[in-house]
Amino acid sequence: MNKIYLDNAATTPLSEEVIDAMVDTMKMNFGNPSSTHSFGQEAKILIENVRRQIADYLHVTPAEIIFTSCGTESNNMIIKSSVEHLGVERIISSPLEHKCVSESILDMKNRKGVEVNYIRPDEKGDIDLGRLEELLKGSDKKTLVSLMHANNEIGNLTDIKRVAELCRQYNALFHSDTVQTMAHMNLDFSEIMVDFASCSAHKFHGPKGIGFAFIRKATGLKGIITGGPQERSLRAGTENVAGIVGLGKALELSLTHMNDYKDHMQAIKDYAIEKLSAAIPGIKFNGRSSEKNNSLYTVLSALLPYKNPLIGLQLDMKGIAISQGSACSSGASKPSMVMMMVLTEDEMDACTPLRISFSHLTTKADIDSLTTALKEISENFVIEKTNVEHR
Ligand code: PLP
């Protein structure tokens, strides 16, 4: 069976060039970067080259890039260390955040007594920045704002430049989970004044197990993993040299081809909207997912007009890999928090969300196969449902 992969927001396949660069590093550069001999120093140079490459992309200094094991670790570190080391007493966030952010915040609330203010999004999944300003104005407590750049389930984009301006105006720190946008969009942190951001290489054809945190130097954030001088003592532990090299190669490829990849994926997304709308009467698209300017081009969140919790499995049996929510919640029977925010109760009872996510490797033929499979499942589902109702 020809398998089709439409779950690129969960993870992406590794590029051949990334694999080659990593294999070469593993073979040739096994030295410990903390060793002072030539083996160690060669590995260290590889790491510092990638750090500089990332800093150039983000328009920041290399010292502000801290390698971690993933987006989850970066977000945990930023939120927990802001409370433990920078005296943050209040966090403003939203229910749309990835669990690694929302559970870190909850942990700080439960263990450290941090006050948490959530901004409820509207039915389109938008965060009211007027409400953010009211909250920022309303307290003298040292505050961290944590709002993601692009939502991983519905693709909505937040105006993080404006959020950063508000945070500066009211003297709050600003963390943005940029895991879904790093290497997919141009990000200039000399203009977008976020204090903290996160990245995960496996979201842009790099390896799993490597990411980084952007930590603006002036914040003075400290690490939470101790026991060594690596990463300027902000993240102790021998570095994942091959992973860092893989991240660097994946970033290089993404930046080189960014415009072409973006045009390709946007065209695929438009095609999917057109095909699915024609094939499945009553289908809707969640949040700002079907809009060009307010939505990430890699993600399309659809809402099928019938309830079928087995749809992911049925598509998988037809060779199509797709997610019913984010990868982290797709095994759960409960609807995700994001869906609870953007769907009405009736829609939650009677409809099925599907997240279709693209890469530069996705083709129109993949979308045709998905459309045919969904049409078949939808028609059979309606026939079976009618038979049951008539029994
Ligand atoms: N934040 C967002 C928005 C994500 O989509 C993900 C992964 O799905 C993460 C954080 C976690 O990243 P990682 O898989 O590298 O831990």
Residues whose N, C-alpha, C, O or C-beta is under 5 A from the ligand:
A	BS01	PLP	A9 A10 C70 G71 T72 H98 A150 N152 D177 V179 Q180 S200
